[in-house]
Amino acid sequence: MKKRTLATMIGMFSGLALSTALVAGTDFATLDVNQDGSISAEEAAADPEISKNWSSIDKDENGMVDAAEFSAFEGMGGETTEAPAEAK
């Protein structure tokens, strides 16, 4: 009985940890696969939200997102600051 309870609890906590990671999004260290301190567009492809907003996140337009740029994006709740295109 104790083994079954323990196995159930482990399964529940594993699921909770996974769902928390999915909600929180991918962190900088995970995306920076080669650990050079920046995220390239290729590395960012692992996170659709980062990839979709690449031009807004890469503020200095050097083709890389550093920790400060990533943190600024995360601090905005993962939302871009680009104004919508005006209708003509």
PyMOL Python script that loads the backbone (N, CA, C, O; Angstrom):
from pymol import cmd

cmd.read_pdbstr("""\
ATOM      1  N   MET A   1       0.818  -1.185   0.000  1.00  0.00           N
ATOM      2  CA  MET A   1       0.000   0.000   0.000  1.00  0.00           C
ATOM      3  C   MET A   1       0.871   1.261   0.000  1.00  0.00           C
ATOM      4  O   MET A   1       0.584   2.211  -0.728  1.00  0.00           O
ATOM      5  N   LYS A   2       1.915   1.272   0.800  1.00  0.00           N
ATOM      6  CA  LYS A   2       2.774   2.449   0.874  1.00  0.00           C
ATOM      7  C   LYS A   2       3.483   2.694  -0.454  1.00  0.00           C
ATOM      8  O   LYS A   2       3.663   3.844  -0.853  1.00  0.00           O
ATOM      9  N   LYS A   3       3.888   1.624  -1.143  1.00  0.00           N
ATOM     10  CA  LYS A   3       4.565   1.777  -2.431  1.00  0.00           C
ATOM     11  C   LYS A   3       3.629   2.404  -3.454  1.00  0.00           C
ATOM     12  O   LYS A   3       4.041   3.255  -4.243  1.00  0.00           O
ATOM     13  N   ARG A   4       2.381   1.987  -3.438  1.00  0.00           N
ATOM     14  CA  ARG A   4       1.404   2.531  -4.379  1.00  0.00           C
ATOM     15  C   ARG A   4       1.184   4.023  -4.097  1.00  0.00           C
ATOM     16  O   ARG A   4       1.128   4.828  -5.027  1.00  0.00           O
ATOM     17  N   THR A   5       1.061   4.383  -2.848  1.00  0.00           N
ATOM     18  CA  THR A   5       0.867   5.786  -2.472  1.00  0.00           C
ATOM     19  C   THR A   5       2.072   6.621  -2.882  1.00  0.00           C
ATOM     20  O   THR A   5       1.922   7.717  -3.421  1.00  0.00           O
ATOM     21  N   LEU A   6       3.259   6.101  -2.626  1.00  0.00           N
ATOM     22  CA  LEU A   6       4.479   6.807  -2.992  1.00  0.00           C
ATOM     23  C   LEU A   6       4.557   6.994  -4.508  1.00  0.00           C
ATOM     24  O   LEU A   6       4.887   8.080  -4.982  1.00  0.00           O
ATOM     25  N   ALA A   7       4.256   5.947  -5.261  1.00  0.00           N
ATOM     26  CA  ALA A   7       4.294   6.029  -6.721  1.00  0.00           C
ATOM     27  C   ALA A   7       3.280   7.051  -7.233  1.00  0.00           C
ATOM     28  O   ALA A   7       3.569   7.803  -8.165  1.00  0.00           O
ATOM     29  N   THR A   8       2.109   7.078  -6.632  1.00  0.00           N
ATOM     30  CA  THR A   8       1.079   8.042  -7.025  1.00  0.00           C
ATOM     31  C   THR A   8       1.540   9.467  -6.755  1.00  0.00           C
ATOM     32  O   THR A   8       1.366  10.352  -7.593  1.00  0.00           O
ATOM     33  N   MET A   9       2.124   9.686  -5.591  1.00  0.00           N
ATOM     34  CA  MET A   9       2.593  11.026  -5.236  1.00  0.00           C
ATOM     35  C   MET A   9       3.717  11.487  -6.160  1.00  0.00           C
ATOM     36  O   MET A   9       3.750  12.647  -6.570  1.00  0.00           O
ATOM     37  N   ILE A  10       4.628  10.588  -6.484  1.00  0.00           N
ATOM     38  CA  ILE A  10       5.722  10.933  -7.397  1.00  0.00           C
ATOM     39  C   ILE A  10       5.159  11.311  -8.756  1.00  0.00           C
ATOM     40  O   ILE A  10       5.596  12.288  -9.366  1.00  0.00           O
ATOM     41  N   GLY A  11       4.200  10.546  -9.226  1.00  0.00           N
ATOM     42  CA  GLY A  11       3.570  10.850 -10.509  1.00  0.00           C
ATOM     43  C   GLY A  11       2.871  12.199 -10.504  1.00  0.00           C
ATOM     44  O   GLY A  11       2.958  12.955 -11.471  1.00  0.00           O
ATOM     45  N   MET A  12       2.185  12.496  -9.421  1.00  0.00           N
ATOM     46  CA  MET A  12       1.479  13.776  -9.321  1.00  0.00           C
ATOM     47  C   MET A  12       2.454  14.946  -9.307  1.00  0.00           C
ATOM     48  O   MET A  12       2.236  15.942  -9.997  1.00  0.00           O
ATOM     49  N   PHE A  13       3.520  14.834  -8.533  1.00  0.00           N
ATOM     50  CA  PHE A  13       4.487  15.921  -8.460  1.00  0.00           C
ATOM     51  C   PHE A  13       5.256  16.081  -9.767  1.00  0.00           C
ATOM     52  O   PHE A  13       5.612  17.199 -10.139  1.00  0.00           O
ATOM     53  N   SER A  14       5.513  14.990 -10.461  1.00  0.00           N
ATOM     54  CA  SER A  14       6.179  15.078 -11.760  1.00  0.00           C
ATOM     55  C   SER A  14       5.301  15.825 -12.746  1.00  0.00           C
ATOM     56  O   SER A  14       5.780  16.681 -13.490  1.00  0.00           O
ATOM     57  N   GLY A  15       4.029  15.506 -12.752  1.00  0.00           N
ATOM     58  CA  GLY A  15       3.089  16.196 -13.631  1.00  0.00           C
ATOM     59  C   GLY A  15       2.980  17.669 -13.297  1.00  0.00           C
ATOM     60  O   GLY A  15       2.899  18.506 -14.197  1.00  0.00           O
ATOM     61  N   LEU A  16       2.976  17.993 -12.027  1.00  0.00           N
ATOM     62  CA  LEU A  16       2.909  19.383 -11.595  1.00  0.00           C
ATOM     63  C   LEU A  16       4.149  20.149 -12.048  1.00  0.00           C
ATOM     64  O   LEU A  16       4.043  21.276 -12.532  1.00  0.00           O
ATOM     65  N   ALA A  17       5.305  19.547 -11.894  1.00  0.00           N
ATOM     66  CA  ALA A  17       6.545  20.200 -12.309  1.00  0.00           C
ATOM     67  C   ALA A  17       6.547  20.440 -13.815  1.00  0.00           C
ATOM     68  O   ALA A  17       6.970  21.503 -14.269  1.00  0.00           O
ATOM     69  N   LEU A  18       6.084  19.476 -14.587  1.00  0.00           N
ATOM     70  CA  LEU A  18       6.037  19.620 -16.037  1.00  0.00           C
ATOM     71  C   LEU A  18       5.071  20.720 -16.436  1.00  0.00           C
ATOM     72  O   LEU A  18       5.398  21.552 -17.283  1.00  0.00           O
ATOM     73  N   SER A  19       3.890  20.738 -15.842  1.00  0.00           N
ATOM     74  CA  SER A  19       2.915  21.764 -16.207  1.00  0.00           C
ATOM     75  C   SER A  19       3.406  23.147 -15.810  1.00  0.00           C
ATOM     76  O   SER A  19       3.145  24.113 -16.527  1.00  0.00           O
ATOM     77  N   THR A  20       4.101  23.269 -14.703  1.00  0.00           N
ATOM     78  CA  THR A  20       4.656  24.558 -14.290  1.00  0.00           C
ATOM     79  C   THR A  20       5.689  25.031 -15.299  1.00  0.00           C
ATOM     80  O   THR A  20       5.717  26.210 -15.649  1.00  0.00           O
ATOM     81  N   ALA A  21       6.534  24.133 -15.767  1.00  0.00           N
ATOM     82  CA  ALA A  21       7.544  24.493 -16.757  1.00  0.00           C
ATOM     83  C   ALA A  21       6.893  24.945 -18.058  1.00  0.00           C
ATOM     84  O   ALA A  21       7.369  25.888 -18.690  1.00  0.00           O
ATOM     85  N   LEU A  22       5.822  24.292 -18.462  1.00  0.00           N
ATOM     86  CA  LEU A  22       5.145  24.666 -19.693  1.00  0.00           C
ATOM     87  C   LEU A  22       4.480  26.025 -19.573  1.00  0.00           C
ATOM     88  O   LEU A  22       4.501  26.809 -20.522  1.00  0.00           O
ATOM     89  N   VAL A  23       3.898  26.312 -18.435  1.00  0.00           N
ATOM     90  CA  VAL A  23       3.245  27.599 -18.228  1.00  0.00           C
ATOM     91  C   VAL A  23       4.281  28.712 -18.164  1.00  0.00           C
ATOM     92  O   VAL A  23       4.072  29.789 -18.723  1.00  0.00           O
ATOM     93  N   ALA A  24       5.387  28.461 -17.491  1.00  0.00           N
ATOM     94  CA  ALA A  24       6.410  29.485 -17.314  1.00  0.00           C
ATOM     95  C   ALA A  24       7.164  29.781 -18.599  1.00  0.00           C
ATOM     96  O   ALA A  24       7.803  30.828 -18.705  1.00  0.00           O
ATOM     97  N   GLY A  25       7.105  28.891 -19.576  1.00  0.00           N
ATOM     98  CA  GLY A  25       7.851  29.073 -20.802  1.00  0.00           C
ATOM     99  C   GLY A  25       9.266  28.545 -20.649  1.00  0.00           C
ATOM    100  O   GLY A  25       9.649  28.043 -19.592  1.00  0.00           O
ATOM    101  N   THR A  26      10.021  28.665 -21.704  1.00  0.00           N
ATOM    102  CA  THR A  26      11.379  28.162 -21.701  1.00  0.00           C
ATOM    103  C   THR A  26      12.306  29.217 -21.106  1.00  0.00           C
ATOM    104  O   THR A  26      12.195  30.398 -21.434  1.00  0.00           O
ATOM    105  N   ASP A  27      13.217  28.796 -20.234  1.00  0.00           N
ATOM    106  CA  ASP A  27      14.113  29.770 -19.624  1.00  0.00           C
ATOM    107  C   ASP A  27      15.349  30.012 -20.495  1.00  0.00           C
ATOM    108  O   ASP A  27      15.640  29.246 -21.413  1.00  0.00           O
ATOM    109  N   PHE A  28      16.061  31.087 -20.187  1.00  0.00           N
ATOM    110  CA  PHE A  28      17.209  31.517 -20.974  1.00  0.00           C
ATOM    111  C   PHE A  28      18.262  30.423 -21.084  1.00  0.00           C
ATOM    112  O   PHE A  28      18.751  30.140 -22.178  1.00  0.00           O
ATOM    113  N   ALA A  29      18.614  29.809 -19.961  1.00  0.00           N
ATOM    114  CA  ALA A  29      19.673  28.791 -19.952  1.00  0.00           C
ATOM    115  C   ALA A  29      19.315  27.597 -20.828  1.00  0.00           C
ATOM    116  O   ALA A  29      20.189  27.009 -21.466  1.00  0.00           O
ATOM    117  N   THR A  30      18.047  27.241 -20.861  1.00  0.00           N
ATOM    118  CA  THR A  30      17.619  26.114 -21.691  1.00  0.00           C
ATOM    119  C   THR A  30      17.728  26.464 -23.169  1.00  0.00           C
ATOM    120  O   THR A  30      18.163  25.638 -23.972  1.00  0.00           O
ATOM    121  N   LEU A  31      17.337  27.678 -23.530  1.00  0.00           N
ATOM    122  CA  LEU A  31      17.402  28.092 -24.928  1.00  0.00           C
ATOM    123  C   LEU A  31      18.836  28.311 -25.404  1.00  0.00           C
ATOM    124  O   LEU A  31      19.142  28.062 -26.570  1.00  0.00           O
ATOM    125  N   ASP A  32      19.711  28.769 -24.522  1.00  0.00           N
ATOM    126  CA  ASP A  32      21.109  29.024 -24.876  1.00  0.00           C
ATOM    127  C   ASP A  32      21.870  27.699 -24.896  1.00  0.00           C
ATOM    128  O   ASP A  32      22.675  27.411 -24.010  1.00  0.00           O
ATOM    129  N   VAL A  33      21.597  26.911 -25.915  1.00  0.00           N
ATOM    130  CA  VAL A  33      22.112  25.542 -26.006  1.00  0.00           C
ATOM    131  C   VAL A  33      23.637  25.497 -25.958  1.00  0.00           C
ATOM    132  O   VAL A  33      24.204  24.659 -25.256  1.00  0.00           O
ATOM    133  N   ASN A  34      24.307  26.381 -26.691  1.00  0.00           N
ATOM    134  CA  ASN A  34      25.775  26.349 -26.710  1.00  0.00           C
ATOM    135  C   ASN A  34      26.401  27.143 -25.563  1.00  0.00           C
ATOM    136  O   ASN A  34      27.624  27.244 -25.471  1.00  0.00           O
ATOM    137  N   GLN A  35      25.570  27.700 -24.698  1.00  0.00           N
ATOM    138  CA  GLN A  35      26.006  28.404 -23.485  1.00  0.00           C
ATOM    139  C   GLN A  35      27.024  29.508 -23.762  1.00  0.00           C
ATOM    140  O   GLN A  35      28.021  29.649 -23.053  1.00  0.00           O
ATOM    141  N   ASP A  36      26.746  30.298 -24.822  1.00  0.00           N
ATOM    142  CA  ASP A  36      27.636  31.418 -25.131  1.00  0.00           C
ATOM    143  C   ASP A  36      27.129  32.744 -24.568  1.00  0.00           C
ATOM    144  O   ASP A  36      27.719  33.794 -24.820  1.00  0.00           O
ATOM    145  N   GLY A  37      26.036  32.693 -23.806  1.00  0.00           N
ATOM    146  CA  GLY A  37      25.499  33.897 -23.190  1.00  0.00           C
ATOM    147  C   GLY A  37      24.481  34.636 -24.033  1.00  0.00           C
ATOM    148  O   GLY A  37      23.980  35.684 -23.625  1.00  0.00           O
ATOM    149  N   SER A  38      24.168  34.103 -25.209  1.00  0.00           N
ATOM    150  CA  SER A  38      23.179  34.700 -26.098  1.00  0.00           C
ATOM    151  C   SER A  38      22.348  33.599 -26.737  1.00  0.00           C
ATOM    152  O   SER A  38      22.781  32.452 -26.844  1.00  0.00           O
ATOM    153  N   ILE A  39      21.149  33.969 -27.157  1.00  0.00           N
ATOM    154  CA  ILE A  39      20.280  33.026 -27.862  1.00  0.00           C
ATOM    155  C   ILE A  39      20.244  33.438 -29.324  1.00  0.00           C
ATOM    156  O   ILE A  39      19.895  34.572 -29.651  1.00  0.00           O
ATOM    157  N   SER A  40      20.604  32.516 -30.197  1.00  0.00           N
ATOM    158  CA  SER A  40      20.539  32.777 -31.631  1.00  0.00           C
ATOM    159  C   SER A  40      19.119  32.491 -32.121  1.00  0.00           C
ATOM    160  O   SER A  40      18.317  31.894 -31.403  1.00  0.00           O
ATOM    161  N   ALA A  41      18.818  32.917 -33.338  1.00  0.00           N
ATOM    162  CA  ALA A  41      17.501  32.643 -33.916  1.00  0.00           C
ATOM    163  C   ALA A  41      17.271  31.140 -34.017  1.00  0.00           C
ATOM    164  O   ALA A  41      16.150  30.666 -33.831  1.00  0.00           O
ATOM    165  N   GLU A  42      18.329  30.394 -34.312  1.00  0.00           N
ATOM    166  CA  GLU A  42      18.208  28.939 -34.408  1.00  0.00           C
ATOM    167  C   GLU A  42      17.858  28.335 -33.049  1.00  0.00           C
ATOM    168  O   GLU A  42      17.009  27.449 -32.960  1.00  0.00           O
ATOM    169  N   GLU A  43      18.511  28.813 -31.999  1.00  0.00           N
ATOM    170  CA  GLU A  43      18.216  28.317 -30.653  1.00  0.00           C
ATOM    171  C   GLU A  43      16.803  28.723 -30.230  1.00  0.00           C
ATOM    172  O   GLU A  43      16.106  27.956 -29.565  1.00  0.00           O
ATOM    173  N   ALA A  44      16.388  29.917 -30.614  1.00  0.00           N
ATOM    174  CA  ALA A  44      15.062  30.420 -30.243  1.00  0.00           C
ATOM    175  C   ALA A  44      13.938  29.628 -30.899  1.00  0.00           C
ATOM    176  O   ALA A  44      12.804  29.656 -30.421  1.00  0.00           O
ATOM    177  N   ALA A  45      14.234  28.930 -31.975  1.00  0.00           N
ATOM    178  CA  ALA A  45      13.208  28.147 -32.667  1.00  0.00           C
ATOM    179  C   ALA A  45      12.582  27.099 -31.756  1.00  0.00           C
ATOM    180  O   ALA A  45      11.492  26.604 -32.045  1.00  0.00           O
ATOM    181  N   ALA A  46      13.250  26.753 -30.663  1.00  0.00           N
ATOM    182  CA  ALA A  46      12.710  25.777 -29.710  1.00  0.00           C
ATOM    183  C   ALA A  46      11.529  26.339 -28.920  1.00  0.00           C
ATOM    184  O   ALA A  46      10.782  25.575 -28.308  1.00  0.00           O
ATOM    185  N   ASP A  47      11.350  27.654 -28.924  1.00  0.00           N
ATOM    186  CA  ASP A  47      10.245  28.293 -28.202  1.00  0.00           C
ATOM    187  C   ASP A  47       9.444  29.135 -29.193  1.00  0.00           C
ATOM    188  O   ASP A  47       9.905  30.199 -29.607  1.00  0.00           O
ATOM    189  N   PRO A  48       8.254  28.677 -29.579  1.00  0.00           N
ATOM    190  CA  PRO A  48       7.467  29.391 -30.592  1.00  0.00           C
ATOM    191  C   PRO A  48       7.181  30.853 -30.237  1.00  0.00           C
ATOM    192  O   PRO A  48       7.146  31.702 -31.128  1.00  0.00           O
ATOM    193  N   GLU A  49       6.979  31.156 -28.970  1.00  0.00           N
ATOM    194  CA  GLU A  49       6.675  32.537 -28.559  1.00  0.00           C
ATOM    195  C   GLU A  49       7.887  33.443 -28.771  1.00  0.00           C
ATOM    196  O   GLU A  49       7.747  34.569 -29.248  1.00  0.00           O
ATOM    197  N   ILE A  50       9.068  32.953 -28.418  1.00  0.00           N
ATOM    198  CA  ILE A  50      10.297  33.730 -28.623  1.00  0.00           C
ATOM    199  C   ILE A  50      10.543  33.901 -30.119  1.00  0.00           C
ATOM    200  O   ILE A  50      10.855  34.998 -30.582  1.00  0.00           O
ATOM    201  N   SER A  51      10.403  32.833 -30.855  1.00  0.00           N
ATOM    202  CA  SER A  51      10.631  32.866 -32.292  1.00  0.00           C
ATOM    203  C   SER A  51       9.675  33.842 -32.981  1.00  0.00           C
ATOM    204  O   SER A  51      10.086  34.609 -33.852  1.00  0.00           O
ATOM    205  N   LYS A  52       8.408  33.809 -32.592  1.00  0.00           N
ATOM    206  CA  LYS A  52       7.379  34.667 -33.190  1.00  0.00           C
ATOM    207  C   LYS A  52       7.668  36.147 -32.927  1.00  0.00           C
ATOM    208  O   LYS A  52       7.384  36.991 -33.777  1.00  0.00           O
ATOM    209  N   ASN A  53       8.218  36.463 -31.780  1.00  0.00           N
ATOM    210  CA  ASN A  53       8.464  37.851 -31.383  1.00  0.00           C
ATOM    211  C   ASN A  53       9.927  38.267 -31.502  1.00  0.00           C
ATOM    212  O   ASN A  53      10.346  39.252 -30.894  1.00  0.00           O
ATOM    213  N   TRP A  54      10.696  37.527 -32.278  1.00  0.00           N
ATOM    214  CA  TRP A  54      12.141  37.736 -32.362  1.00  0.00           C
ATOM    215  C   TRP A  54      12.512  39.196 -32.620  1.00  0.00           C
ATOM    216  O   TRP A  54      13.366  39.737 -31.918  1.00  0.00           O
ATOM    217  N   SER A  55      11.899  39.843 -33.598  1.00  0.00           N
ATOM    218  CA  SER A  55      12.297  41.211 -33.943  1.00  0.00           C
ATOM    219  C   SER A  55      12.014  42.196 -32.816  1.00  0.00           C
ATOM    220  O   SER A  55      12.697  43.215 -32.705  1.00  0.00           O
ATOM    221  N   SER A  56      11.035  41.917 -31.990  1.00  0.00           N
ATOM    222  CA  SER A  56      10.740  42.783 -30.845  1.00  0.00           C
ATOM    223  C   SER A  56      11.699  42.538 -29.688  1.00  0.00           C
ATOM    224  O   SER A  56      12.032  43.462 -28.945  1.00  0.00           O
ATOM    225  N   ILE A  57      12.137  41.303 -29.537  1.00  0.00           N
ATOM    226  CA  ILE A  57      13.002  40.938 -28.414  1.00  0.00           C
ATOM    227  C   ILE A  57      14.440  41.377 -28.666  1.00  0.00           C
ATOM    228  O   ILE A  57      15.110  41.870 -27.758  1.00  0.00           O
ATOM    229  N   ASP A  58      14.918  41.197 -29.904  1.00  0.00           N
ATOM    230  CA  ASP A  58      16.298  41.543 -30.264  1.00  0.00           C
ATOM    231  C   ASP A  58      16.398  43.053 -30.482  1.00  0.00           C
ATOM    232  O   ASP A  58      16.467  43.526 -31.616  1.00  0.00           O
ATOM    233  N   LYS A  59      16.404  43.797 -29.382  1.00  0.00           N
ATOM    234  CA  LYS A  59      16.346  45.264 -29.422  1.00  0.00           C
ATOM    235  C   LYS A  59      17.511  45.896 -30.184  1.00  0.00           C
ATOM    236  O   LYS A  59      17.311  46.874 -30.904  1.00  0.00           O
ATOM    237  N   ASP A  60      18.724  45.355 -30.039  1.00  0.00           N
ATOM    238  CA  ASP A  60      19.874  45.957 -30.717  1.00  0.00           C
ATOM    239  C   ASP A  60      20.080  45.405 -32.127  1.00  0.00           C
ATOM    240  O   ASP A  60      21.038  45.772 -32.807  1.00  0.00           O
ATOM    241  N   GLU A  61      19.189  44.532 -32.558  1.00  0.00           N
ATOM    242  CA  GLU A  61      19.173  43.968 -33.913  1.00  0.00           C
ATOM    243  C   GLU A  61      20.516  43.375 -34.338  1.00  0.00           C
ATOM    244  O   GLU A  61      20.941  43.533 -35.483  1.00  0.00           O
ATOM    245  N   ASN A  62      21.182  42.688 -33.397  1.00  0.00           N
ATOM    246  CA  ASN A  62      22.458  42.059 -33.730  1.00  0.00           C
ATOM    247  C   ASN A  62      22.302  40.576 -34.067  1.00  0.00           C
ATOM    248  O   ASN A  62      23.293  39.875 -34.267  1.00  0.00           O
ATOM    249  N   GLY A  63      21.064  40.104 -34.130  1.00  0.00           N
ATOM    250  CA  GLY A  63      20.818  38.710 -34.469  1.00  0.00           C
ATOM    251  C   GLY A  63      20.931  37.760 -33.292  1.00  0.00           C
ATOM    252  O   GLY A  63      20.823  36.545 -33.460  1.00  0.00           O
ATOM    253  N   MET A  64      21.150  38.305 -32.099  1.00  0.00           N
ATOM    254  CA  MET A  64      21.262  37.505 -30.886  1.00  0.00           C
ATOM    255  C   MET A  64      20.430  38.163 -29.789  1.00  0.00           C
ATOM    256  O   MET A  64      20.285  39.385 -29.755  1.00  0.00           O
ATOM    257  N   VAL A  65      19.892  37.349 -28.903  1.00  0.00           N
ATOM    258  CA  VAL A  65      19.173  37.872 -27.742  1.00  0.00           C
ATOM    259  C   VAL A  65      20.015  37.571 -26.518  1.00  0.00           C
ATOM    260  O   VAL A  65      20.283  36.412 -26.204  1.00  0.00           O
ATOM    261  N   ASP A  66      20.434  38.634 -25.823  1.00  0.00           N
ATOM    262  CA  ASP A  66      21.220  38.426 -24.606  1.00  0.00           C
ATOM    263  C   ASP A  66      20.285  38.320 -23.408  1.00  0.00           C
ATOM    264  O   ASP A  66      19.069  38.457 -23.542  1.00  0.00           O
ATOM    265  N   ALA A  67      20.859  38.077 -22.248  1.00  0.00           N
ATOM    266  CA  ALA A  67      20.053  37.857 -21.041  1.00  0.00           C
ATOM    267  C   ALA A  67      19.201  39.076 -20.700  1.00  0.00           C
ATOM    268  O   ALA A  67      18.065  38.924 -20.250  1.00  0.00           O
ATOM    269  N   ALA A  68      19.729  40.282 -20.905  1.00  0.00           N
ATOM    270  CA  ALA A  68      18.968  41.496 -20.595  1.00  0.00           C
ATOM    271  C   ALA A  68      17.757  41.638 -21.514  1.00  0.00           C
ATOM    272  O   ALA A  68      16.665  41.977 -21.057  1.00  0.00           O
ATOM    273  N   GLU A  69      17.948  41.380 -22.804  1.00  0.00           N
ATOM    274  CA  GLU A  69      16.828  41.457 -23.752  1.00  0.00           C
ATOM    275  C   GLU A  69      15.776  40.400 -23.423  1.00  0.00           C
ATOM    276  O   GLU A  69      14.575  40.668 -23.470  1.00  0.00           O
ATOM    277  N   PHE A  70      16.235  39.211 -23.094  1.00  0.00           N
ATOM    278  CA  PHE A  70      15.321  38.122 -22.745  1.00  0.00           C
ATOM    279  C   PHE A  70      14.540  38.472 -21.484  1.00  0.00           C
ATOM    280  O   PHE A  70      13.328  38.265 -21.425  1.00  0.00           O
ATOM    281  N   SER A  71      15.229  39.000 -20.475  1.00  0.00           N
ATOM    282  CA  SER A  71      14.573  39.376 -19.220  1.00  0.00           C
ATOM    283  C   SER A  71      13.549  40.481 -19.436  1.00  0.00           C
ATOM    284  O   SER A  71      12.479  40.466 -18.829  1.00  0.00           O
ATOM    285  N   ALA A  72      13.873  41.437 -20.299  1.00  0.00           N
ATOM    286  CA  ALA A  72      12.931  42.517 -20.593  1.00  0.00           C
ATOM    287  C   ALA A  72      11.665  41.951 -21.225  1.00  0.00           C
ATOM    288  O   ALA A  72      10.558  42.373 -20.890  1.00  0.00           O
ATOM    289  N   PHE A  73      11.826  41.007 -22.130  1.00  0.00           N
ATOM    290  CA  PHE A  73      10.672  40.368 -22.771  1.00  0.00           C
ATOM    291  C   PHE A  73       9.861  39.585 -21.750  1.00  0.00           C
ATOM    292  O   PHE A  73       8.633  39.670 -21.730  1.00  0.00           O
ATOM    293  N   GLU A  74      10.541  38.825 -20.905  1.00  0.00           N
ATOM    294  CA  GLU A  74       9.856  38.058 -19.861  1.00  0.00           C
ATOM    295  C   GLU A  74       9.146  38.994 -18.886  1.00  0.00           C
ATOM    296  O   GLU A  74       8.050  38.687 -18.418  1.00  0.00           O
ATOM    297  N   GLY A  75       9.764  40.129 -18.580  1.00  0.00           N
ATOM    298  CA  GLY A  75       9.177  41.095 -17.659  1.00  0.00           C
ATOM    299  C   GLY A  75       7.897  41.720 -18.180  1.00  0.00           C
ATOM    300  O   GLY A  75       7.060  42.185 -17.406  1.00  0.00           O
ATOM    301  N   MET A  76       7.748  41.729 -19.497  1.00  0.00           N
ATOM    302  CA  MET A  76       6.526  42.239 -20.108  1.00  0.00           C
ATOM    303  C   MET A  76       5.462  41.155 -20.180  1.00  0.00           C
ATOM    304  O   MET A  76       4.404  41.353 -20.778  1.00  0.00           O
ATOM    305  N   GLY A  77       5.740  40.021 -19.577  1.00  0.00           N
ATOM    306  CA  GLY A  77       4.790  38.919 -19.635  1.00  0.00           C
ATOM    307  C   GLY A  77       4.832  38.205 -20.967  1.00  0.00           C
ATOM    308  O   GLY A  77       3.876  37.528 -21.343  1.00  0.00           O
ATOM    309  N   GLY A  78       5.948  38.352 -21.692  1.00  0.00           N
ATOM    310  CA  GLY A  78       6.079  37.702 -22.982  1.00  0.00           C
ATOM    311  C   GLY A  78       5.302  38.396 -24.077  1.00  0.00           C
ATOM    312  O   GLY A  78       5.020  37.798 -25.116  1.00  0.00           O
ATOM    313  N   GLU A  79       4.950  39.666 -23.854  1.00  0.00           N
ATOM    314  CA  GLU A  79       4.196  40.410 -24.855  1.00  0.00           C
ATOM    315  C   GLU A  79       5.116  41.388 -25.555  1.00  0.00           C
ATOM    316  O   GLU A  79       6.055  41.912 -24.955  1.00  0.00           O
ATOM    317  N   THR A  80       4.846  41.630 -26.817  1.00  0.00           N
ATOM    318  CA  THR A  80       5.658  42.571 -27.572  1.00  0.00           C
ATOM    319  C   THR A  80       5.180  43.985 -27.313  1.00  0.00           C
ATOM    320  O   THR A  80       4.066  44.206 -26.839  1.00  0.00           O
ATOM    321  N   THR A  81       6.046  44.943 -27.632  1.00  0.00           N
ATOM    322  CA  THR A  81       5.684  46.347 -27.465  1.00  0.00           C
ATOM    323  C   THR A  81       5.478  47.021 -28.811  1.00  0.00           C
ATOM    324  O   THR A  81       5.285  48.235 -28.869  1.00  0.00           O
ATOM    325  N   GLU A  82       5.516  46.262 -29.882  1.00  0.00           N
ATOM    326  CA  GLU A  82       5.328  46.845 -31.202  1.00  0.00           C
ATOM    327  C   GLU A  82       3.900  47.357 -31.341  1.00  0.00           C
ATOM    328  O   GLU A  82       2.947  46.696 -30.930  1.00  0.00           O
ATOM    329  N   ALA A  83       3.771  48.535 -31.922  1.00  0.00           N
ATOM    330  CA  ALA A  83       2.443  49.080 -32.176  1.00  0.00           C
ATOM    331  C   ALA A  83       1.836  48.360 -33.368  1.00  0.00           C
ATOM    332  O   ALA A  83       2.561  47.981 -34.288  1.00  0.00           O
ATOM    333  N   PRO A  84       0.531  48.164 -33.373  1.00  0.00           N
ATOM    334  CA  PRO A  84      -0.098  47.522 -34.518  1.00  0.00           C
ATOM    335  C   PRO A  84       0.066  48.378 -35.764  1.00  0.00           C
ATOM    336  O   PRO A  84       0.121  49.605 -35.683  1.00  0.00           O
ATOM    337  N   ALA A  85       0.142  47.735 -36.900  1.00  0.00           N
ATOM    338  CA  ALA A  85       0.289  48.447 -38.167  1.00  0.00           C
ATOM    339  C   ALA A  85      -0.964  49.272 -38.432  1.00  0.00           C
ATOM    340  O   ALA A  85      -2.085  48.830 -38.182  1.00  0.00           O
ATOM    341  N   GLU A  86      -0.746  50.480 -38.945  1.00  0.00           N
ATOM    342  CA  GLU A  86      -1.879  51.346 -39.232  1.00  0.00           C
ATOM    343  C   GLU A  86      -2.558  50.915 -40.518  1.00  0.00           C
ATOM    344  O   GLU A  86      -1.898  50.501 -41.471  1.00  0.00           O
ATOM    345  N   ALA A  87      -3.865  51.014 -40.541  1.00  0.00           N
ATOM    346  CA  ALA A  87      -4.630  50.693 -41.749  1.00  0.00           C
ATOM    347  C   ALA A  87      -4.488  51.841 -42.733  1.00  0.00           C
ATOM    348  O   ALA A  87      -4.536  53.011 -42.351  1.00  0.00           O
ATOM    349  N   LYS A  88      -4.314  51.500 -43.993  1.00  0.00           N
ATOM    350  CA  LYS A  88      -4.159  52.537 -45.029  1.00  0.00           C
ATOM    351  C   LYS A  88      -5.298  52.469 -45.992  1.00  0.00           C
ATOM    352  O   LYS A  88      -5.354  53.255 -46.938  1.00  0.00           O
TER     353      LYS A  88
END
""", "prot")
cmd.dss("prot")
cmd.show_as("cartoon", "prot")
cmd.util.cbc("prot")
cmd.orient("prot")
